[in-house]
Amino acid sequence: MERNQAEAKKDLLTAKLKQQWGELTDDEVKKAEGNRDELIARIQEKYGESREAISEKLNQLMD
């Protein structure tokens, strides 16, 4: 059951990320999985936002 819950949380976060940054692909999110810095770098590359702004948005999405 815990594995299913973890998968559901991961899928929900992926959906939230794609809602916030629509140009992110599933592959990009999956490649950065578990590595927040890599995810921030990918978002920064596509959108040109500051690391701080992206980090703040990520924190809000994860709450």
C-alpha positions as CSV (number, residue, x, y, z in Angstrom):
1,M,0.0,0.0,0.0
2,E,2.8,2.4,0.9
3,R,4.3,1.9,-2.6
4,N,1.0,2.9,-4.2
5,Q,0.8,6.0,-2.1
6,A,4.3,7.0,-3.0
7,E,3.6,6.5,-6.7
8,A,0.4,8.6,-6.3
9,K,2.3,11.4,-4.6
10,K,4.9,11.4,-7.3
11,D,2.3,11.5,-10.0
12,L,0.5,14.3,-8.3
13,L,3.7,16.3,-8.0
14,T,4.5,15.7,-11.7
15,A,1.0,16.9,-12.6
16,K,1.5,20.1,-10.5
17,L,4.9,20.7,-12.1
18,K,3.4,20.5,-15.5
19,Q,0.6,22.8,-14.6
20,Q,3.0,25.4,-13.4
21,W,5.6,25.0,-16.1
22,G,3.6,23.6,-19.1
23,E,6.6,23.1,-21.4
24,L,8.2,20.5,-19.1
25,T,7.9,17.0,-20.5
26,D,7.4,13.8,-18.5
27,D,10.9,12.7,-19.5
28,E,12.4,15.9,-18.1
29,V,10.6,15.5,-14.8
30,K,11.5,11.8,-14.7
31,K,15.2,12.5,-15.4
32,A,15.3,15.0,-12.6
33,E,13.4,12.8,-10.2
34,G,14.9,12.9,-6.7
35,N,17.3,15.7,-7.7
36,R,15.8,19.1,-6.9
37,D,18.8,21.0,-8.3
38,E,18.6,19.3,-11.7
39,L,14.8,20.0,-11.8
40,I,15.4,23.7,-11.0
41,A,18.1,23.8,-13.7
42,R,15.8,22.3,-16.3
43,I,13.0,24.8,-15.4
44,Q,15.5,27.7,-15.4
45,E,16.8,26.7,-18.8
46,K,13.3,26.6,-20.4
47,Y,11.8,29.7,-18.6
48,G,14.7,31.9,-17.5
49,E,13.3,32.3,-14.0
50,S,15.7,32.7,-11.1
51,R,16.6,29.7,-9.0
52,E,15.1,31.4,-6.0
53,A,11.7,32.0,-7.7
54,I,11.6,28.4,-8.9
55,S,12.6,27.0,-5.5
56,E,9.8,29.1,-3.9
57,K,7.2,27.8,-6.4
58,L,8.4,24.2,-5.9
59,N,8.0,24.6,-2.1
60,Q,4.5,25.8,-2.6
61,L,3.6,22.9,-4.9
62,M,5.0,20.4,-2.5
63,D,2.9,21.6,0.5
